[in-house]
């Protein structure tokens, strides 16, 4: 299982920073931002290999399930 920031969202936000810098903003003046979108991913193949059983309620909450 992994609960982490959504990388595609991070890349989009990074592009916004690059745009601002290319338009003349100083990097030191740009605010530090925290991730706002997170993904919950469950790898069932690995869970099975480890002998773990994932409850159905947890599978329903996952954004992505790897089988």
Secondary structure as UniProt FT lines:
FT   STRAND          2..5
FT   HELIX           7..22
FT   TURN            23..24
FT   HELIX           27..29
FT   STRAND          38..43
FT   HELIX           44..49
FT   TURN            50..51
FT   HELIX           56..61
FT   STRAND          64..66
//
